[in-house]
Amino acid sequence: MFNGKKAVDNPWEATTLEWTTATPPPHDNFGGHTPVVHNGPYEYGVPGAPRDYVMQSDPEIEPAH
């Protein structure tokens, strides 16, 4: 806990808004702006996504035809 590498902001690659803030979070949580939600909270395995998951704040992905 006191030695070694520090964890990244989203170590579990969770998709909900609380993982878009910095670690430790600022006093107002979102840095003075209101987050915009484009996706559901549990978007995993999305076809066409650059990662295996899509964050709630990521822009919507156009469905592949």
CHARMM internal coordinates of N, CA and C (Angstrom, degrees):
IC EDIT
DIST 1 N 1 CA 1.4424
DIST 1 CA 1 C 1.5261
ANGL 1 N 1 CA 1 C 110.84
DIST 1 C 2 N 1.3101
ANGL 1 CA 1 C 2 N 117.63
DIHE 1 N 1 CA 1 C 2 N -36.25
DIST 2 N 2 CA 1.4591
ANGL 1 C 2 N 2 CA 119.97
DIHE 1 CA 1 C 2 N 2 CA -177.34
DIST 2 CA 2 C 1.5208
ANGL 2 N 2 CA 2 C 112.06
DIHE 1 C 2 N 2 CA 2 C -99.64
DIST 2 C 3 N 1.3036
ANGL 2 CA 2 C 3 N 118.08
DIHE 2 N 2 CA 2 C 3 N -20.24
DIST 3 N 3 CA 1.4630
ANGL 2 C 3 N 3 CA 122.21
DIHE 2 CA 2 C 3 N 3 CA -179.30
DIST 3 CA 3 C 1.5169
ANGL 3 N 3 CA 3 C 109.32
DIHE 2 C 3 N 3 CA 3 C -118.93
DIST 3 C 4 N 1.2933
ANGL 3 CA 3 C 4 N 115.70
DIHE 3 N 3 CA 3 C 4 N 156.72
DIST 4 N 4 CA 1.4599
ANGL 3 C 4 N 4 CA 119.49
DIHE 3 CA 3 C 4 N 4 CA 176.28
DIST 4 CA 4 C 1.5167
ANGL 4 N 4 CA 4 C 112.59
DIHE 3 C 4 N 4 CA 4 C 100.32
DIST 4 C 5 N 1.3217
ANGL 4 CA 4 C 5 N 113.70
DIHE 4 N 4 CA 4 C 5 N -173.06
DIST 5 N 5 CA 1.4592
ANGL 4 C 5 N 5 CA 120.91
DIHE 4 CA 4 C 5 N 5 CA -177.57
DIST 5 CA 5 C 1.5151
ANGL 5 N 5 CA 5 C 111.64
DIHE 4 C 5 N 5 CA 5 C -70.92
DIST 5 C 6 N 1.3393
ANGL 5 CA 5 C 6 N 116.26
DIHE 5 N 5 CA 5 C 6 N 141.78
DIST 6 N 6 CA 1.4607
ANGL 5 C 6 N 6 CA 120.77
DIHE 5 CA 5 C 6 N 6 CA 175.07
DIST 6 CA 6 C 1.5199
ANGL 6 N 6 CA 6 C 108.88
DIHE 5 C 6 N 6 CA 6 C -79.17
DIST 6 C 7 N 1.3117
ANGL 6 CA 6 C 7 N 115.57
DIHE 6 N 6 CA 6 C 7 N 147.62
DIST 7 N 7 CA 1.4625
ANGL 6 C 7 N 7 CA 120.67
DIHE 6 CA 6 C 7 N 7 CA 179.59
DIST 7 CA 7 C 1.5262
ANGL 7 N 7 CA 7 C 109.96
DIHE 6 C 7 N 7 CA 7 C -72.33
DIST 7 C 8 N 1.3187
ANGL 7 CA 7 C 8 N 116.33
DIHE 7 N 7 CA 7 C 8 N 151.76
DIST 8 N 8 CA 1.4592
ANGL 7 C 8 N 8 CA 121.37
DIHE 7 CA 7 C 8 N 8 CA 174.74
DIST 8 CA 8 C 1.5242
ANGL 8 N 8 CA 8 C 109.00
DIHE 7 C 8 N 8 CA 8 C -74.91
DIST 8 C 9 N 1.3308
ANGL 8 CA 8 C 9 N 117.45
DIHE 8 N 8 CA 8 C 9 N 169.62
DIST 9 N 9 CA 1.4615
ANGL 8 C 9 N 9 CA 121.39
DIHE 8 CA 8 C 9 N 9 CA -176.50
DIST 9 CA 9 C 1.5293
ANGL 9 N 9 CA 9 C 113.35
DIHE 8 C 9 N 9 CA 9 C -62.95
DIST 9 C 10 N 1.3153
ANGL 9 CA 9 C 10 N 118.51
DIHE 9 N 9 CA 9 C 10 N -32.32
DIST 10 N 10 CA 1.4659
ANGL 9 C 10 N 10 CA 121.76
DIHE 9 CA 9 C 10 N 10 CA -178.11
DIST 10 CA 10 C 1.5307
ANGL 10 N 10 CA 10 C 109.05
DIHE 9 C 10 N 10 CA 10 C -131.73
DIST 10 C 11 N 1.3391
ANGL 10 CA 10 C 11 N 117.96
DIHE 10 N 10 CA 10 C 11 N 72.66
DIST 11 N 11 CA 1.4670
ANGL 10 C 11 N 11 CA 119.68
DIHE 10 CA 10 C 11 N 11 CA -173.55
DIST 11 CA 11 C 1.5195
ANGL 11 N 11 CA 11 C 114.50
DIHE 10 C 11 N 11 CA 11 C -66.62
DIST 11 C 12 N 1.3236
ANGL 11 CA 11 C 12 N 119.09
DIHE 11 N 11 CA 11 C 12 N -23.78
DIST 12 N 12 CA 1.4648
ANGL 11 C 12 N 12 CA 121.85
DIHE 11 CA 11 C 12 N 12 CA -178.54
DIST 12 CA 12 C 1.5250
ANGL 12 N 12 CA 12 C 112.27
DIHE 11 C 12 N 12 CA 12 C -98.84
DIST 12 C 13 N 1.3253
ANGL 12 CA 12 C 13 N 117.34
DIHE 12 N 12 CA 12 C 13 N 3.36
DIST 13 N 13 CA 1.4622
ANGL 12 C 13 N 13 CA 123.07
DIHE 12 CA 12 C 13 N 13 CA -177.48
DIST 13 CA 13 C 1.5262
ANGL 13 N 13 CA 13 C 110.60
DIHE 12 C 13 N 13 CA 13 C 52.20
DIST 13 C 14 N 1.3308
ANGL 13 CA 13 C 14 N 115.22
DIHE 13 N 13 CA 13 C 14 N 45.42
DIST 14 N 14 CA 1.4610
ANGL 13 C 14 N 14 CA 121.63
DIHE 13 CA 13 C 14 N 14 CA 176.55
DIST 14 CA 14 C 1.5235
ANGL 14 N 14 CA 14 C 108.61
DIHE 13 C 14 N 14 CA 14 C -74.91
DIST 14 C 15 N 1.3318
ANGL 14 CA 14 C 15 N 116.95
DIHE 14 N 14 CA 14 C 15 N 155.92
DIST 15 N 15 CA 1.4612
ANGL 14 C 15 N 15 CA 120.29
DIHE 14 CA 14 C 15 N 15 CA -170.79
DIST 15 CA 15 C 1.5224
ANGL 15 N 15 CA 15 C 114.67
DIHE 14 C 15 N 15 CA 15 C -106.06
DIST 15 C 16 N 1.3284
ANGL 15 CA 15 C 16 N 118.76
DIHE 15 N 15 CA 15 C 16 N -3.20
DIST 16 N 16 CA 1.4613
ANGL 15 C 16 N 16 CA 120.76
DIHE 15 CA 15 C 16 N 16 CA -174.70
DIST 16 CA 16 C 1.5225
ANGL 16 N 16 CA 16 C 112.09
DIHE 15 C 16 N 16 CA 16 C -86.08
DIST 16 C 17 N 1.3238
ANGL 16 CA 16 C 17 N 115.82
DIHE 16 N 16 CA 16 C 17 N 163.36
DIST 17 N 17 CA 1.4608
ANGL 16 C 17 N 17 CA 122.01
DIHE 16 CA 16 C 17 N 17 CA -171.60
DIST 17 CA 17 C 1.5183
ANGL 17 N 17 CA 17 C 115.01
DIHE 16 C 17 N 17 CA 17 C -58.66
DIST 17 C 18 N 1.3261
ANGL 17 CA 17 C 18 N 118.85
DIHE 17 N 17 CA 17 C 18 N -32.46
DIST 18 N 18 CA 1.4668
ANGL 17 C 18 N 18 CA 118.79
DIHE 17 CA 17 C 18 N 18 CA -177.43
DIST 18 CA 18 C 1.5170
ANGL 18 N 18 CA 18 C 112.50
DIHE 17 C 18 N 18 CA 18 C -62.70
DIST 18 C 19 N 1.3385
ANGL 18 CA 18 C 19 N 117.80
DIHE 18 N 18 CA 18 C 19 N -18.47
DIST 19 N 19 CA 1.4556
ANGL 18 C 19 N 19 CA 120.71
DIHE 18 CA 18 C 19 N 19 CA 178.94
DIST 19 CA 19 C 1.5319
ANGL 19 N 19 CA 19 C 112.29
DIHE 18 C 19 N 19 CA 19 C -87.76
DIST 19 C 20 N 1.3307
ANGL 19 CA 19 C 20 N 118.64
DIHE 19 N 19 CA 19 C 20 N 2.02
DIST 20 N 20 CA 1.4662
ANGL 19 C 20 N 20 CA 121.29
DIHE 19 CA 19 C 20 N 20 CA 176.33
DIST 20 CA 20 C 1.5184
ANGL 20 N 20 CA 20 C 111.75
DIHE 19 C 20 N 20 CA 20 C -91.64
DIST 20 C 21 N 1.3324
ANGL 20 CA 20 C 21 N 118.08
DIHE 20 N 20 CA 20 C 21 N -6.84
DIST 21 N 21 CA 1.4626
ANGL 20 C 21 N 21 CA 120.79
DIHE 20 CA 20 C 21 N 21 CA 179.14
DIST 21 CA 21 C 1.5196
ANGL 21 N 21 CA 21 C 109.73
DIHE 20 C 21 N 21 CA 21 C -86.94
DIST 21 C 22 N 1.3145
ANGL 21 CA 21 C 22 N 115.26
DIHE 21 N 21 CA 21 C 22 N 165.85
DIST 22 N 22 CA 1.4614
ANGL 21 C 22 N 22 CA 120.88
DIHE 21 CA 21 C 22 N 22 CA 178.94
DIST 22 CA 22 C 1.5246
ANGL 22 N 22 CA 22 C 109.91
DIHE 21 C 22 N 22 CA 22 C -75.76
DIST 22 C 23 N 1.3278
ANGL 22 CA 22 C 23 N 116.70
DIHE 22 N 22 CA 22 C 23 N 163.17
DIST 23 N 23 CA 1.4528
ANGL 22 C 23 N 23 CA 122.45
DIHE 22 CA 22 C 23 N 23 CA 175.29
DIST 23 CA 23 C 1.5151
ANGL 23 N 23 CA 23 C 108.48
DIHE 22 C 23 N 23 CA 23 C -116.58
DIST 23 C 24 N 1.3094
ANGL 23 CA 23 C 24 N 119.25
DIHE 23 N 23 CA 23 C 24 N 119.44
DIST 24 N 24 CA 1.4618
ANGL 23 C 24 N 24 CA 128.65
DIHE 23 CA 23 C 24 N 24 CA -6.13
DIST 24 CA 24 C 1.5237
ANGL 24 N 24 CA 24 C 110.14
DIHE 23 C 24 N 24 CA 24 C -70.88
DIST 24 C 25 N 1.3242
ANGL 24 CA 24 C 25 N 117.14
DIHE 24 N 24 CA 24 C 25 N 154.18
DIST 25 N 25 CA 1.4628
ANGL 24 C 25 N 25 CA 119.87
DIHE 24 CA 24 C 25 N 25 CA -177.37
DIST 25 CA 25 C 1.5169
ANGL 25 N 25 CA 25 C 111.88
DIHE 24 C 25 N 25 CA 25 C -68.83
DIST 25 C 26 N 1.3456
ANGL 25 CA 25 C 26 N 117.16
DIHE 25 N 25 CA 25 C 26 N 147.19
DIST 26 N 26 CA 1.4622
ANGL 25 C 26 N 26 CA 119.72
DIHE 25 CA 25 C 26 N 26 CA 175.57
DIST 26 CA 26 C 1.5302
ANGL 26 N 26 CA 26 C 110.03
DIHE 25 C 26 N 26 CA 26 C -67.72
DIST 26 C 27 N 1.3141
ANGL 26 CA 26 C 27 N 116.67
DIHE 26 N 26 CA 26 C 27 N 168.44
DIST 27 N 27 CA 1.4592
ANGL 26 C 27 N 27 CA 122.34
DIHE 26 CA 26 C 27 N 27 CA -176.37
DIST 27 CA 27 C 1.5276
ANGL 27 N 27 CA 27 C 112.18
DIHE 26 C 27 N 27 CA 27 C -54.29
DIST 27 C 28 N 1.3240
ANGL 27 CA 27 C 28 N 118.23
DIHE 27 N 27 CA 27 C 28 N -39.58
DIST 28 N 28 CA 1.4647
ANGL 27 C 28 N 28 CA 120.32
DIHE 27 CA 27 C 28 N 28 CA -177.38
DIST 28 CA 28 C 1.5326
ANGL 28 N 28 CA 28 C 112.52
DIHE 27 C 28 N 28 CA 28 C -97.73
DIST 28 C 29 N 1.3095
ANGL 28 CA 28 C 29 N 118.57
DIHE 28 N 28 CA 28 C 29 N 13.60
DIST 29 N 29 CA 1.4685
ANGL 28 C 29 N 29 CA 127.75
DIHE 28 CA 28 C 29 N 29 CA 175.40
DIST 29 CA 29 C 1.5212
ANGL 29 N 29 CA 29 C 115.65
DIHE 28 C 29 N 29 CA 29 C 69.31
DIST 29 C 30 N 1.3260
ANGL 29 CA 29 C 30 N 119.98
DIHE 29 N 29 CA 29 C 30 N -46.35
DIST 30 N 30 CA 1.4631
ANGL 29 C 30 N 30 CA 120.31
DIHE 29 CA 29 C 30 N 30 CA -174.72
DIST 30 CA 30 C 1.5215
ANGL 30 N 30 CA 30 C 112.77
DIHE 29 C 30 N 30 CA 30 C -114.85
DIST 30 C 31 N 1.3256
ANGL 30 CA 30 C 31 N 117.77
DIHE 30 N 30 CA 30 C 31 N 22.80
DIST 31 N 31 CA 1.4517
ANGL 30 C 31 N 31 CA 121.24
DIHE 30 CA 30 C 31 N 31 CA 174.38
DIST 31 CA 31 C 1.5214
ANGL 31 N 31 CA 31 C 114.63
DIHE 30 C 31 N 31 CA 31 C 65.93
DIST 31 C 32 N 1.3203
ANGL 31 CA 31 C 32 N 117.95
DIHE 31 N 31 CA 31 C 32 N 29.21
DIST 32 N 32 CA 1.4542
ANGL 31 C 32 N 32 CA 121.10
DIHE 31 CA 31 C 32 N 32 CA 176.07
DIST 32 CA 32 C 1.5142
ANGL 32 N 32 CA 32 C 115.46
DIHE 31 C 32 N 32 CA 32 C 86.32
DIST 32 C 33 N 1.3195
ANGL 32 CA 32 C 33 N 118.42
DIHE 32 N 32 CA 32 C 33 N 3.55
DIST 33 N 33 CA 1.4708
ANGL 32 C 33 N 33 CA 119.68
DIHE 32 CA 32 C 33 N 33 CA 177.62
DIST 33 CA 33 C 1.5338
ANGL 33 N 33 CA 33 C 109.51
DIHE 32 C 33 N 33 CA 33 C -123.61
DIST 33 C 34 N 1.2957
ANGL 33 CA 33 C 34 N 115.97
DIHE 33 N 33 CA 33 C 34 N 154.46
DIST 34 N 34 CA 1.4506
ANGL 33 C 34 N 34 CA 121.53
DIHE 33 CA 33 C 34 N 34 CA 177.45
DIST 34 CA 34 C 1.5190
ANGL 34 N 34 CA 34 C 108.86
DIHE 33 C 34 N 34 CA 34 C -89.34
DIST 34 C 35 N 1.3332
ANGL 34 CA 34 C 35 N 118.57
DIHE 34 N 34 CA 34 C 35 N 122.93
DIST 35 N 35 CA 1.4586
ANGL 34 C 35 N 35 CA 119.82
DIHE 34 CA 34 C 35 N 35 CA -179.62
DIST 35 CA 35 C 1.5272
ANGL 35 N 35 CA 35 C 111.45
DIHE 34 C 35 N 35 CA 35 C -68.36
DIST 35 C 36 N 1.3233
ANGL 35 CA 35 C 36 N 115.76
DIHE 35 N 35 CA 35 C 36 N 148.19
DIST 36 N 36 CA 1.4623
ANGL 35 C 36 N 36 CA 122.18
DIHE 35 CA 35 C 36 N 36 CA 177.96
DIST 36 CA 36 C 1.5255
ANGL 36 N 36 CA 36 C 107.68
DIHE 35 C 36 N 36 CA 36 C -105.19
DIST 36 C 37 N 1.3247
ANGL 36 CA 36 C 37 N 116.73
DIHE 36 N 36 CA 36 C 37 N 129.80
DIST 37 N 37 CA 1.4593
ANGL 36 C 37 N 37 CA 121.91
DIHE 36 CA 36 C 37 N 37 CA -178.33
DIST 37 CA 37 C 1.5242
ANGL 37 N 37 CA 37 C 109.44
DIHE 36 C 37 N 37 CA 37 C -98.74
DIST 37 C 38 N 1.3444
ANGL 37 CA 37 C 38 N 116.25
DIHE 37 N 37 CA 37 C 38 N 125.41
DIST 38 N 38 CA 1.4634
ANGL 37 C 38 N 38 CA 122.64
DIHE 37 CA 37 C 38 N 38 CA 179.12
DIST 38 CA 38 C 1.5189
ANGL 38 N 38 CA 38 C 112.52
DIHE 37 C 38 N 38 CA 38 C -113.45
DIST 38 C 39 N 1.3420
ANGL 38 CA 38 C 39 N 117.24
DIHE 38 N 38 CA 38 C 39 N -21.19
DIST 39 N 39 CA 1.4654
ANGL 38 C 39 N 39 CA 121.40
DIHE 38 CA 38 C 39 N 39 CA -174.01
DIST 39 CA 39 C 1.5200
ANGL 39 N 39 CA 39 C 110.22
DIHE 38 C 39 N 39 CA 39 C -132.94
DIST 39 C 40 N 1.3192
ANGL 39 CA 39 C 40 N 115.63
DIHE 39 N 39 CA 39 C 40 N 166.63
DIST 40 N 40 CA 1.4569
ANGL 39 C 40 N 40 CA 121.12
DIHE 39 CA 39 C 40 N 40 CA 176.78
DIST 40 CA 40 C 1.5178
ANGL 40 N 40 CA 40 C 111.10
DIHE 39 C 40 N 40 CA 40 C -71.39
DIST 40 C 41 N 1.3412
ANGL 40 CA 40 C 41 N 117.43
DIHE 40 N 40 CA 40 C 41 N 169.62
DIST 41 N 41 CA 1.4573
ANGL 40 C 41 N 41 CA 120.37
DIHE 40 CA 40 C 41 N 41 CA -176.02
DIST 41 CA 41 C 1.5269
ANGL 41 N 41 CA 41 C 114.77
DIHE 40 C 41 N 41 CA 41 C -75.63
DIST 41 C 42 N 1.3139
ANGL 41 CA 41 C 42 N 119.49
DIHE 41 N 41 CA 41 C 42 N -16.70
DIST 42 N 42 CA 1.4657
ANGL 41 C 42 N 42 CA 121.03
DIHE 41 CA 41 C 42 N 42 CA -175.55
DIST 42 CA 42 C 1.5199
ANGL 42 N 42 CA 42 C 110.74
DIHE 41 C 42 N 42 CA 42 C -128.78
DIST 42 C 43 N 1.3215
ANGL 42 CA 42 C 43 N 116.46
DIHE 42 N 42 CA 42 C 43 N 65.21
DIST 43 N 43 CA 1.4611
ANGL 42 C 43 N 43 CA 121.97
DIHE 42 CA 42 C 43 N 43 CA -177.83
DIST 43 CA 43 C 1.5319
ANGL 43 N 43 CA 43 C 109.39
DIHE 42 C 43 N 43 CA 43 C -100.33
DIST 43 C 44 N 1.3308
ANGL 43 CA 43 C 44 N 115.90
DIHE 43 N 43 CA 43 C 44 N 89.92
DIST 44 N 44 CA 1.4596
ANGL 43 C 44 N 44 CA 121.85
DIHE 43 CA 43 C 44 N 44 CA 178.32
DIST 44 CA 44 C 1.5287
ANGL 44 N 44 CA 44 C 109.26
DIHE 43 C 44 N 44 CA 44 C -116.36
DIST 44 C 45 N 1.3250
ANGL 44 CA 44 C 45 N 116.87
DIHE 44 N 44 CA 44 C 45 N 147.97
DIST 45 N 45 CA 1.4610
ANGL 44 C 45 N 45 CA 121.20
DIHE 44 CA 44 C 45 N 45 CA 178.54
DIST 45 CA 45 C 1.5181
ANGL 45 N 45 CA 45 C 112.73
DIHE 44 C 45 N 45 CA 45 C 65.55
DIST 45 C 46 N 1.3241
ANGL 45 CA 45 C 46 N 117.47
DIHE 45 N 45 CA 45 C 46 N 39.91
DIST 46 N 46 CA 1.4597
ANGL 45 C 46 N 46 CA 122.13
DIHE 45 CA 45 C 46 N 46 CA -177.31
DIST 46 CA 46 C 1.5287
ANGL 46 N 46 CA 46 C 109.47
DIHE 45 C 46 N 46 CA 46 C -82.70
DIST 46 C 47 N 1.3439
ANGL 46 CA 46 C 47 N 119.01
DIHE 46 N 46 CA 46 C 47 N 121.37
DIST 47 N 47 CA 1.4662
ANGL 46 C 47 N 47 CA 120.90
DIHE 46 CA 46 C 47 N 47 CA 177.87
DIST 47 CA 47 C 1.5294
ANGL 47 N 47 CA 47 C 110.73
DIHE 46 C 47 N 47 CA 47 C -61.53
DIST 47 C 48 N 1.3219
ANGL 47 CA 47 C 48 N 117.13
DIHE 47 N 47 CA 47 C 48 N 133.50
DIST 48 N 48 CA 1.4559
ANGL 47 C 48 N 48 CA 122.70
DIHE 47 CA 47 C 48 N 48 CA 178.47
DIST 48 CA 48 C 1.5155
ANGL 48 N 48 CA 48 C 114.23
DIHE 47 C 48 N 48 CA 48 C 87.41
DIST 48 C 49 N 1.3307
ANGL 48 CA 48 C 49 N 118.17
DIHE 48 N 48 CA 48 C 49 N -4.54
DIST 49 N 49 CA 1.4602
ANGL 48 C 49 N 49 CA 121.18
DIHE 48 CA 48 C 49 N 49 CA 179.24
DIST 49 CA 49 C 1.5264
ANGL 49 N 49 CA 49 C 109.89
DIHE 48 C 49 N 49 CA 49 C -78.09
DIST 49 C 50 N 1.3368
ANGL 49 CA 49 C 50 N 118.14
DIHE 49 N 49 CA 49 C 50 N 145.06
DIST 50 N 50 CA 1.4699
ANGL 49 C 50 N 50 CA 119.75
DIHE 49 CA 49 C 50 N 50 CA -179.85
DIST 50 CA 50 C 1.5297
ANGL 50 N 50 CA 50 C 112.95
DIHE 49 C 50 N 50 CA 50 C -69.14
DIST 50 C 51 N 1.3390
ANGL 50 CA 50 C 51 N 117.84
DIHE 50 N 50 CA 50 C 51 N -23.59
DIST 51 N 51 CA 1.4673
ANGL 50 C 51 N 51 CA 122.75
DIHE 50 CA 50 C 51 N 51 CA 176.08
DIST 51 CA 51 C 1.5215
ANGL 51 N 51 CA 51 C 107.26
DIHE 50 C 51 N 51 CA 51 C -119.46
DIST 51 C 52 N 1.2975
ANGL 51 CA 51 C 52 N 117.17
DIHE 51 N 51 CA 51 C 52 N 179.91
DIST 52 N 52 CA 1.4618
ANGL 51 C 52 N 52 CA 121.35
DIHE 51 CA 51 C 52 N 52 CA 178.68
DIST 52 CA 52 C 1.5291
ANGL 52 N 52 CA 52 C 111.84
DIHE 51 C 52 N 52 CA 52 C -75.88
DIST 52 C 53 N 1.2932
ANGL 52 CA 52 C 53 N 117.45
DIHE 52 N 52 CA 52 C 53 N -8.00
DIST 53 N 53 CA 1.4545
ANGL 52 C 53 N 53 CA 122.31
DIHE 52 CA 52 C 53 N 53 CA -177.26
DIST 53 CA 53 C 1.5225
ANGL 53 N 53 CA 53 C 110.13
DIHE 52 C 53 N 53 CA 53 C -137.63
DIST 53 C 54 N 1.3336
ANGL 53 CA 53 C 54 N 116.69
DIHE 53 N 53 CA 53 C 54 N 163.35
DIST 54 N 54 CA 1.4646
ANGL 53 C 54 N 54 CA 122.31
DIHE 53 CA 53 C 54 N 54 CA 177.30
DIST 54 CA 54 C 1.5225
ANGL 54 N 54 CA 54 C 107.35
DIHE 53 C 54 N 54 CA 54 C -127.85
DIST 54 C 55 N 1.3191
ANGL 54 CA 54 C 55 N 116.70
DIHE 54 N 54 CA 54 C 55 N 125.82
DIST 55 N 55 CA 1.4642
ANGL 54 C 55 N 55 CA 121.03
DIHE 54 CA 54 C 55 N 55 CA 177.88
DIST 55 CA 55 C 1.5235
ANGL 55 N 55 CA 55 C 109.91
DIHE 54 C 55 N 55 CA 55 C -70.98
DIST 55 C 56 N 1.3305
ANGL 55 CA 55 C 56 N 116.61
DIHE 55 N 55 CA 55 C 56 N 154.90
DIST 56 N 56 CA 1.4603
ANGL 55 C 56 N 56 CA 120.36
DIHE 55 CA 55 C 56 N 56 CA 177.36
DIST 56 CA 56 C 1.5237
ANGL 56 N 56 CA 56 C 111.21
DIHE 55 C 56 N 56 CA 56 C -60.24
DIST 56 C 57 N 1.3134
ANGL 56 CA 56 C 57 N 117.92
DIHE 56 N 56 CA 56 C 57 N -31.29
DIST 57 N 57 CA 1.4600
ANGL 56 C 57 N 57 CA 121.56
DIHE 56 CA 56 C 57 N 57 CA -177.06
DIST 57 CA 57 C 1.5198
ANGL 57 N 57 CA 57 C 113.70
DIHE 56 C 57 N 57 CA 57 C -89.13
DIST 57 C 58 N 1.3455
ANGL 57 CA 57 C 58 N 118.89
DIHE 57 N 57 CA 57 C 58 N -5.49
DIST 58 N 58 CA 1.4697
ANGL 57 C 58 N 58 CA 121.40
DIHE 57 CA 57 C 58 N 58 CA 177.15
DIST 58 CA 58 C 1.5276
ANGL 58 N 58 CA 58 C 109.79
DIHE 57 C 58 N 58 CA 58 C -70.05
DIST 58 C 59 N 1.3258
ANGL 58 CA 58 C 59 N 118.34
DIHE 58 N 58 CA 58 C 59 N 146.14
DIST 59 N 59 CA 1.4657
ANGL 58 C 59 N 59 CA 119.96
DIHE 58 CA 58 C 59 N 59 CA 175.45
DIST 59 CA 59 C 1.5187
ANGL 59 N 59 CA 59 C 110.93
DIHE 58 C 59 N 59 CA 59 C -60.00
DIST 59 C 60 N 1.3171
ANGL 59 CA 59 C 60 N 115.78
DIHE 59 N 59 CA 59 C 60 N 153.10
DIST 60 N 60 CA 1.4615
ANGL 59 C 60 N 60 CA 120.27
DIHE 59 CA 59 C 60 N 60 CA 179.73
DIST 60 CA 60 C 1.5246
ANGL 60 N 60 CA 60 C 110.53
DIHE 59 C 60 N 60 CA 60 C -63.11
DIST 60 C 61 N 1.3156
ANGL 60 CA 60 C 61 N 116.33
DIHE 60 N 60 CA 60 C 61 N 145.63
DIST 61 N 61 CA 1.4683
ANGL 60 C 61 N 61 CA 122.23
DIHE 60 CA 60 C 61 N 61 CA 178.76
DIST 61 CA 61 C 1.5205
ANGL 61 N 61 CA 61 C 107.71
DIHE 60 C 61 N 61 CA 61 C -97.05
DIST 61 C 62 N 1.3216
ANGL 61 CA 61 C 62 N 115.10
DIHE 61 N 61 CA 61 C 62 N 133.31
DIST 62 N 62 CA 1.4654
ANGL 61 C 62 N 62 CA 120.27
DIHE 61 CA 61 C 62 N 62 CA 176.14
DIST 62 CA 62 C 1.5135
ANGL 62 N 62 CA 62 C 108.54
DIHE 61 C 62 N 62 CA 62 C -68.99
DIST 62 C 63 N 1.3204
ANGL 62 CA 62 C 63 N 118.93
DIHE 62 N 62 CA 62 C 63 N 130.10
DIST 63 N 63 CA 1.4664
ANGL 62 C 63 N 63 CA 119.83
DIHE 62 CA 62 C 63 N 63 CA 178.93
DIST 63 CA 63 C 1.5246
ANGL 63 N 63 CA 63 C 111.62
DIHE 62 C 63 N 63 CA 63 C -64.41
DIST 63 C 64 N 1.3280
ANGL 63 CA 63 C 64 N 114.84
DIHE 63 N 63 CA 63 C 64 N 141.11
DIST 64 N 64 CA 1.4732
ANGL 63 C 64 N 64 CA 120.65
DIHE 63 CA 63 C 64 N 64 CA 178.59
DIST 64 CA 64 C 1.5293
ANGL 64 N 64 CA 64 C 108.55
DIHE 63 C 64 N 64 CA 64 C -77.12
DIST 64 C 65 N 1.3313
ANGL 64 CA 64 C 65 N 116.32
DIHE 64 N 64 CA 64 C 65 N 140.51
DIST 65 N 65 CA 1.4673
ANGL 64 C 65 N 65 CA 120.30
DIHE 64 CA 64 C 65 N 65 CA -179.67
DIST 65 CA 65 C 1.4861
ANGL 65 N 65 CA 65 C 110.76
DIHE 64 C 65 N 65 CA 65 C -95.69
END
COOR INIT
IC SEED 1 N 1 CA 1 C
IC BUILD
